[in-house]
Amino acid sequence: MVKITVKCPNCKSEDIVRQGKTKKGIQVYRCRNAKCGRTKFQLEYKNKACYPDMTEKIIKHTINGSGIRDTAEVLGISTSTVIARLKKKRNGTVR
Protein backbone atom coordinates (compact mmCIF):
# COMPACT_ATOMS: atom_id res chain seq x y z
CA MET A 1 0.00 0.00 0.00
CA VAL A 2 1.27 3.45 -0.89
CA LYS A 3 0.69 6.40 1.40
CA ILE A 4 0.02 9.72 -0.35
CA THR A 5 0.59 12.92 1.58
CA VAL A 6 -2.23 15.35 0.85
CA LYS A 7 -1.66 19.08 1.32
CA CYS A 8 -4.20 21.87 1.15
CA PRO A 9 -3.67 23.86 -2.08
CA ASN A 10 -4.45 27.09 -0.24
CA CYS A 11 -2.48 26.98 3.04
CA LYS A 12 -0.19 23.96 2.36
CA SER A 13 -1.29 22.36 5.65
CA GLU A 14 -1.17 18.59 6.06
CA ASP A 15 -4.05 18.58 8.58
CA ILE A 16 -6.46 17.04 6.06
CA VAL A 17 -9.36 14.60 6.40
CA ARG A 18 -11.41 12.84 3.76
CA GLN A 19 -14.85 14.39 3.24
CA GLY A 20 -16.54 11.84 0.98
CA LYS A 21 -16.79 11.53 -2.79
CA THR A 22 -18.41 13.48 -5.60
CA LYS A 23 -21.15 12.06 -7.81
CA LYS A 24 -18.43 11.07 -10.27
CA GLY A 25 -16.54 9.14 -7.59
CA ILE A 26 -13.65 11.56 -7.00
CA GLN A 27 -12.37 11.84 -3.42
CA VAL A 28 -13.06 15.18 -1.67
CA TYR A 29 -10.81 16.40 1.15
CA ARG A 30 -11.35 18.96 3.92
CA CYS A 31 -8.70 21.21 5.44
CA ARG A 32 -8.95 21.41 9.24
CA ASN A 33 -6.76 24.50 9.54
CA ALA A 34 -8.97 27.20 11.10
CA LYS A 35 -7.07 30.01 9.34
CA CYS A 36 -7.49 28.49 5.87
CA GLY A 37 -10.08 30.15 3.66
CA ARG A 38 -10.62 27.03 1.58
CA THR A 39 -12.36 24.18 3.35
CA LYS A 40 -13.03 21.52 0.68
CA PHE A 41 -10.93 20.55 -2.32
CA GLN A 42 -10.12 17.73 -4.71
CA LEU A 43 -6.71 16.51 -5.84
CA GLU A 44 -7.80 16.06 -9.43
CA TYR A 45 -10.64 17.67 -11.33
CA LYS A 46 -12.47 16.50 -14.43
CA ASN A 47 -12.80 20.11 -15.58
CA LYS A 48 -9.43 21.81 -16.20
CA ALA A 49 -10.84 25.25 -15.38
CA CYS A 50 -11.38 24.25 -11.74
CA TYR A 51 -7.68 24.03 -10.90
CA PRO A 52 -6.59 26.80 -8.50
CA ASP A 53 -3.79 28.18 -10.69
CA MET A 54 -5.87 28.48 -13.87
CA THR A 55 -6.78 32.16 -13.30
CA GLU A 56 -3.10 33.10 -13.01
CA LYS A 57 -2.35 31.27 -16.27
CA ILE A 58 -5.19 33.11 -18.03
CA ILE A 59 -3.90 36.47 -16.79
CA LYS A 60 -0.34 35.61 -17.84
CA HIS A 61 -1.49 34.79 -21.38
CA THR A 62 -3.54 37.99 -21.54
CA ILE A 63 -0.62 40.15 -20.40
CA ASN A 64 1.59 38.54 -23.05
CA GLY A 65 -0.87 39.57 -25.75
CA SER A 66 -2.68 36.30 -26.48
CA GLY A 67 -6.29 36.56 -27.54
CA ILE A 68 -9.19 34.87 -25.83
CA ARG A 69 -9.39 32.05 -28.37
CA ASP A 70 -5.64 31.45 -28.28
CA THR A 71 -5.63 31.34 -24.49
CA ALA A 72 -8.58 28.95 -24.41
CA GLU A 73 -7.00 26.61 -26.94
CA VAL A 74 -3.59 26.51 -25.25
CA LEU A 75 -5.05 25.89 -21.78
CA GLY A 76 -7.72 23.46 -22.99
CA ILE A 77 -10.70 25.39 -21.59
CA SER A 78 -13.64 27.20 -23.17
CA THR A 79 -13.60 30.81 -24.34
CA SER A 80 -16.51 31.64 -22.05
CA THR A 81 -14.44 30.50 -19.06
CA VAL A 82 -11.58 32.78 -20.09
CA ILE A 83 -13.93 35.75 -20.43
CA ALA A 84 -15.64 35.02 -17.10
CA ARG A 85 -12.33 34.77 -15.22
CA LEU A 86 -11.07 38.02 -16.74
CA LYS A 87 -14.30 39.80 -15.77
CA LYS A 88 -14.06 38.49 -12.20
CA LYS A 89 -10.43 39.55 -11.96
CA ARG A 90 -11.33 43.04 -13.19
CA ASN A 91 -13.99 43.34 -10.50
CA GLY A 92 -11.67 41.90 -7.86
CA THR A 93 -13.88 38.92 -7.02
CA VAL A 94 -11.63 36.04 -8.09
CA ARG A 95 -11.44 33.19 -5.57
C-alpha positions, -999 to 999 in steps of 0.1 A, spaced: 0 0 0 13 34 -9 7 64 14 0 97 -4 6 129 16 -22 154 9 -17 191 13 -42 219 12 -37 239 -21 -45 271 -2 -25 270 30 -2 240 24 -13 224 57 -12 186 61 -40 186 86 -65 170 61 -94 146 64 -114 128 38 -149 144 32 -165 118 10 -168 115 -28 -184 135 -56 -211 121 -78 -184 111 -103 -165 91 -76 -137 116 -70 -124 118 -34 -131 152 -17 -108 164 12 -114 190 39 -87 212 54 -89 214 92 -68 245 95 -90 272 111 -71 300 93 -75 285 59 -101 301 37 -106 270 16 -124 242 33 -130 215 7 -109 205 -23 -101 177 -47 -67 165 -58 -78 161 -94 -106 177 -113 -125 165 -144 -128 201 -156 -94 218 -162 -108 253 -154 -114 242 -117 -77 240 -109 -66 268 -85 -38 282 -107 -59 285 -139 -68 322 -133 -31 331 -130 -24 313 -163 -52 331 -180 -39 365 -168 -3 356 -178 -15 348 -214 -35 380 -215 -6 402 -204 16 385 -231 -9 396 -258 -27 363 -265 -63 366 -275 -92 349 -258 -94 320 -284 -56 314 -283 -56 313 -245 -86 289 -244 -70 266 -269 -36 265 -252 -50 259 -218 -77 235 -230 -107 254 -216 -136 272 -232 -136 308 -243 -165 316 -220 -144 305 -191 -116 328 -201 -139 358 -204 -156 350 -171 -123 348 -152 -111 380 -167 -143 398 -158 -141 385 -122 -104 396 -120 -113 430 -132 -140 433 -105 -117 419 -79 -139 389 -70 -116 360 -81 -114 332 -56 
